[in-house]
Amino acid sequence: MDKRSGPHDRFERLGSKLAQLESLLTMVGGEGIGHFRQQEAEQQAYFLGLCTRLAGECRDLCESLQLAEQDSEAEPQRPHMLLN
C-alpha cells in the first residue's frame, strides 16, 4: 500500500474492495451456488482465494485507517495561523 495516500484515498479504496468482495460472494449466493459447485476444484479454489485476498486487503486498509486516526489523535493540535 502506498504510505503517502491519505485517509480519504484509503477509505475510497476500502469501499471499492468491499464492493468487489460483495459482488463475488453474491455471485455464489442463492442460485449461483449450483453453478459454483459445477466448476472444477481448481477454479473454485482460485475464486475463494480471490475472496480471501480481497478480505485481507480490506483488513489491511482498516488497520491503516485506524493507525492514521490514532496518529492524528496523538499529535498535538497546532493553532492555525492566518496569513495576511
N, C-alpha and C positions, 0 to 999 in steps of 0.2 A: 504494500500500500504506500502511496505517496505521502510522506510525512508532512509535506508542505501544503497539502489540501486542507482547507478549513472545515470546521464542523458542518457548515451548511452543505458543502460538496459531499462529505462523507454521509450525511443524513440522506441526501438525494440518492447516492449510490446504494445505501441500505434499502431505501424504498424500492429501487429498481430490482435489486437482488431478491427481495421478498416477493415482489410481483412475479418474477421468473419462477421462483420456487413454488409459489401458489399455483401458477399455471401448470407446471409439470405435475404436481400432485393432483390437481383437478383432472388432468388427462387420465389418470389411472383410477380415479374415484368413480363410483357409480357403475355405469355400464362399460366404462373404459377398462375396468379391471379384467374383463374377459379378453379383450384384445392384448392387454399387457401379459396375461398368463400364456397367451398363444405364442409370444415371442420366445426366441431361443434364450437359454440361460445367460449367455454372454451379453445379449442385448439388454436383458433385464438388469444384469449387474452393472452395465455401463450407465443405464438410466438412473438406477438407485445411487450409484457413485456420484453422478452429476448432482443429484439432490443433496447428497451428503456434503459435497464441496460447496454448493451454494449456501447450505445451512452454516457451514464453517466460516464462510466469508461474512455472512450476516453476524455471526457471533463476534468475529474479529472487529467488524465495524462498530458493533455495540460497545465492545470493550474500549475501542479507540475513542468513541464519543464520550464514554463515561470518564476516561482518563483526562480528556480535554476539559470536561466540566469540572473535574476535581482540581486540575491545574489552574483554571480560571478563578475558582473559589479561593485557592491558596495564595494567589497573587494579591498583594496589597493594592487597593484601589487608589490610583493616582488621580489627583484633581485634573480636570480638563482645563487646559489653558486656551483662552481665546486670543487669537492674533488679530490685531487691529490693522 
